[in-house]
Structure formats: C-alpha cells, structure tokens
Amino acid sequence: MSKKVFITWGGWDGHEPEQTSMIMAETLRTDGLEVKVTDKIEPLADTEFLKQFDLIVPVWTMSEITKEQSEGLRNAILSGSGLAGWHGGMCDAFRQDTEYQFMTGGQWVVHPGGIIDYTVNIIDHDDPITAGLPDFKMHSEQYYMHTDPGNKVLATTTFNGKHNAWINRTVMPVAWKRMYGNGRVFYSSLGHVAADFEVPEVKEIMRRGMHWAIR
C-alpha cells in the first residue's frame, strides 16, 4: 500500500503556494506516493482525518490558524504522522501560534537584503537527506530565523553582514529535522518561489526530507 500525503496550501500569494505545492506533489507522485492537495485550511481541525496520512505538508505563509486547527494538526503529528515544509509556507505560517512553532522548530524573522546571492553549506554528509550533495549557490531570500537548539541541522548559510553589520559571520540553519512526539518533522528554508525548485539541490533536499518525515 502506498504512503499517503496531505498538502494544504494558501496564504500569501508572493510565495506562490499553489505552484510550489504542485511541484512537490508531482515529485512525490512520481516517487509512487498517493498525494491529496487542497486549498482549504479547515481540515486541519480534524485529527482523525489527518491521522490517515503518513505526511502532512502545510503551505500557509502569513496566515492565521484557529485553536481547533492548530490542535488538530499538532495532535496528528504527536500521534505519528510526519510533518514537512519549506520556506515561509511552514515556518512563517502562523506567527501568533507559539505551540505550532514549538512543533516546527523555527520561525522566520527577517531576510536581510531581500533577493540576494548566498551559499548553502551542507554540514551533515552522512545523513540520507543531504548525503552526496555539494554546497550550492542561491539567488533568493536568505532566511534569518529563530530556531530550536534541539533541531538536528543538516545545512546552514552564513551572513556576510553587508545589510546588517552586526550579523556578519552569523551561521544560520537552512535545513533541519526533529521529532515532535511520535512524528518526524523536516524543514527547509529554501523555496521562496517555484523557480527556486529549479535549483536541483533545493528540490532534492525537500524530496528527501519529505521521504524521511513519512511515517
């Protein structure tokens, strides 16, 4: 029986939630997974509905979530469903919900300079999510985040201080994995818009991370 994935998208259009969701949905379908995609957030309130999925992918930049929706999602992950996502779709989704941020392991706070050139450094060459991948260049938003020290960090980026001198040489997590109850959680700060997934490493890290997070 194939594994089942639930992708729910919406929120700020600037992050191209529909386009990025469809890219990753098609990627997972090509890998043989059963993927359901919706632009509704209401199903998150139904824990029993969510628990039928092996992986849940929220894509909701700058959106709001009700108490019932937050609890429904968190309870599903606690019980063993996986959680995975990218960029602001997952870690700048529900700014007012600290319990959600506790689950994801991080929250975006700023991207100095906007769209800039930067490097992503692979720091764990043994983990299956990043094994065999080289460091690579990006022309996109370089996310500065508040992150959980309990995350297992797989890739980082270093700020050069050009836009904010006081963060020069600050090393920031880009991709990590963690546990939340019985559920596996994976996040990558890459994927600002659909075009970012044309960078092979961006798409491959997300693909592998999703597979790791699947129950």
C-alpha positions as CSV (number, residue, x, y, z in Angstrom):
1,M,0.0,0.0,0.0
2,S,1.4,3.4,-1.0
3,K,2.0,6.1,1.6
4,K,-0.4,9.0,1.7
5,V,0.5,12.7,1.8
6,F,-1.8,15.6,2.5
7,I,-0.7,19.0,1.2
8,T,-2.8,22.1,2.2
9,W,-1.9,25.4,0.7
10,G,-2.9,29.1,0.8
11,G,-1.8,32.3,2.4
12,W,0.4,35.0,0.9
13,D,0.5,34.7,-2.9
14,G,4.0,36.1,-3.1
15,H,5.4,32.7,-2.1
16,E,3.5,31.0,-4.9
17,P,1.8,28.5,-2.6
18,E,-0.1,26.7,-5.3
19,Q,2.8,26.5,-7.7
20,T,5.3,25.2,-5.2
21,S,2.7,22.7,-3.7
22,M,2.1,21.3,-7.2
23,I,5.8,20.9,-7.9
24,M,6.3,18.8,-4.7
25,A,3.0,17.0,-5.1
26,E,4.1,15.8,-8.6
27,T,7.5,14.9,-7.3
28,L,6.1,12.7,-4.6
29,R,3.6,11.1,-7.0
30,T,6.4,10.3,-9.4
31,D,8.0,8.5,-6.4
32,G,4.9,6.4,-6.0
33,L,3.1,8.2,-3.2
34,E,-0.6,9.0,-3.0
35,V,-1.0,12.8,-2.7
36,K,-4.1,14.8,-1.8
37,V,-3.9,18.6,-2.3
38,T,-6.3,21.2,-1.1
39,D,-6.5,24.9,-0.7
40,K,-8.6,24.6,2.4
41,I,-7.2,25.0,5.9
42,E,-10.3,23.7,7.7
43,P,-9.3,20.0,7.5
44,L,-6.5,20.7,10.0
45,A,-9.1,20.7,12.8
46,D,-9.9,17.1,12.2
47,T,-7.2,15.0,13.9
48,E,-8.8,11.7,12.8
49,F,-8.9,12.8,9.2
50,L,-5.2,13.8,9.4
51,K,-4.1,10.6,11.1
52,Q,-4.9,8.7,7.9
53,F,-2.0,10.5,6.2
54,D,1.7,9.5,6.6
55,L,2.9,13.0,5.9
56,I,1.2,16.5,6.3
57,V,2.6,19.5,4.4
58,P,1.3,23.0,5.4
59,V,1.9,25.8,2.9
60,W,0.3,28.9,4.6
61,T,2.7,31.9,4.7
62,M,1.4,34.8,6.9
63,S,-1.9,33.1,7.6
64,E,-4.0,32.6,10.8
65,I,-5.0,29.3,12.3
66,T,-7.7,28.6,14.8
67,K,-7.1,26.9,18.2
68,E,-9.0,23.9,16.9
69,Q,-7.0,23.7,13.6
70,S,-3.7,24.0,15.5
71,E,-4.6,21.3,18.0
72,G,-5.9,19.0,15.3
73,L,-2.6,19.3,13.3
74,R,-0.4,19.0,16.4
75,N,-2.2,16.0,17.7
76,A,-1.9,14.2,14.4
77,I,1.9,14.8,14.4
78,L,2.2,13.8,18.0
79,S,0.4,10.5,17.2
80,G,2.9,9.7,14.4
81,S,2.0,11.4,11.1
82,G,5.0,13.2,9.6
83,L,5.3,17.0,9.0
84,A,7.4,18.7,6.3
85,G,7.5,22.0,4.6
86,W,9.6,24.8,3.1
87,H,10.4,28.5,3.4
88,G,7.6,30.7,4.8
89,G,4.9,28.2,3.9
90,M,5.7,26.2,7.0
91,C,7.9,28.4,9.2
92,D,6.3,31.8,8.7
93,A,2.8,30.4,8.6
94,F,1.0,31.1,11.9
95,R,3.0,33.8,13.7
96,Q,0.8,34.0,16.7
97,D,0.9,30.3,17.4
98,T,3.9,29.5,19.6
99,E,2.8,25.9,20.0
100,Y,2.9,25.5,16.3
101,Q,6.4,27.0,16.2
102,F,7.5,24.6,19.0
103,M,6.5,21.8,16.7
104,T,8.2,23.0,13.6
105,G,11.4,24.0,15.3
106,G,11.8,27.5,13.9
107,Q,10.2,30.8,12.9
108,W,11.3,33.3,10.2
109,V,12.1,36.8,11.4
110,V,13.9,38.7,8.5
111,H,15.6,38.2,5.2
112,P,18.3,41.0,5.0
113,G,18.7,42.5,1.6
114,G,15.7,40.7,0.1
115,I,16.7,38.7,-3.0
116,I,20.4,38.2,-2.9
117,D,23.2,35.8,-3.7
118,Y,24.3,33.5,-1.0
119,T,25.7,30.0,-0.4
120,V,24.1,27.0,1.3
121,N,26.6,24.7,3.1
122,I,25.9,21.0,3.6
123,I,27.2,20.2,7.1
124,D,26.0,16.6,7.5
125,H,27.3,14.5,4.7
126,D,26.2,11.2,6.3
127,D,22.5,11.9,6.8
128,P,20.4,10.4,4.0
129,I,18.7,13.8,3.4
130,T,21.9,15.5,2.4
131,A,24.4,12.7,1.7
132,G,26.3,13.2,-1.6
133,L,25.1,16.8,-2.1
134,P,27.6,19.6,-2.6
135,D,27.4,23.2,-1.2
136,F,25.5,25.3,-3.7
137,K,24.6,28.9,-4.6
138,M,21.2,30.6,-4.3
139,H,19.8,33.8,-5.7
140,S,16.8,34.2,-3.4
141,E,15.8,35.2,0.2
142,Q,18.4,34.2,2.8
143,Y,16.3,33.4,5.8
144,Y,17.3,34.7,9.3
145,M,15.4,32.5,11.7
146,H,14.8,31.9,15.4
147,T,15.4,28.1,15.8
148,D,15.2,25.4,18.3
149,P,18.6,24.3,19.6
150,G,17.2,20.7,19.7
151,N,17.0,20.6,15.9
152,K,19.4,18.3,14.0
153,V,20.8,20.8,11.5
154,L,21.7,19.4,8.1
155,A,22.6,22.6,6.1
156,T,23.5,26.2,7.0
157,T,24.1,29.5,5.5
158,T,26.5,32.3,6.7
159,F,25.5,36.0,6.6
160,N,28.2,38.4,5.4
161,G,27.0,41.5,7.3
162,K,26.5,43.6,4.1
163,H,23.0,44.5,5.0
164,N,23.2,44.3,8.8
165,A,26.8,44.6,10.1
166,W,26.0,43.0,13.5
167,I,25.1,39.7,12.0
168,N,28.4,39.3,10.0
169,R,29.6,35.7,10.1
170,T,26.3,34.5,11.7
171,V,25.8,30.9,10.8
172,M,22.1,30.1,10.3
173,P,20.4,26.7,9.9
174,V,18.8,26.2,6.5
175,A,17.5,22.6,6.8
176,W,16.8,20.5,9.8
177,K,14.9,17.5,11.2
178,R,13.5,16.8,14.6
179,M,10.9,14.8,16.5
180,Y,7.6,16.0,17.8
181,G,6.0,13.3,19.9
182,N,5.9,10.2,17.6
183,G,6.0,12.4,14.4
184,R,9.0,13.2,12.3
185,V,9.4,16.9,11.3
186,F,11.5,18.2,8.4
187,Y,12.0,21.8,7.3
188,S,14.0,23.6,4.6
189,S,14.1,27.4,4.4
190,L,14.6,27.3,0.7
191,G,11.8,27.6,-1.8
192,H,10.8,31.2,-1.9
193,V,9.1,30.8,-5.2
194,A,8.5,28.0,-7.7
195,A,11.7,28.9,-9.7
196,D,13.8,28.1,-6.6
197,F,13.0,24.5,-7.1
198,E,14.7,24.6,-10.4
199,V,18.0,24.5,-8.4
200,P,18.5,20.7,-8.2
201,E,19.7,20.7,-4.6
202,V,16.7,22.7,-3.4
203,K,14.2,20.2,-4.8
204,E,16.3,17.1,-3.8
205,I,16.7,18.2,-0.2
206,M,13.0,18.8,0.0
207,R,12.2,15.5,-1.6
208,R,14.5,13.5,0.6
209,G,13.3,15.4,3.7
210,M,9.7,14.6,2.9
211,H,10.5,10.9,2.5
212,W,12.4,10.9,5.8
213,A,9.4,12.5,7.6
214,I,6.9,10.0,6.3
215,R,5.6,7.7,9.0
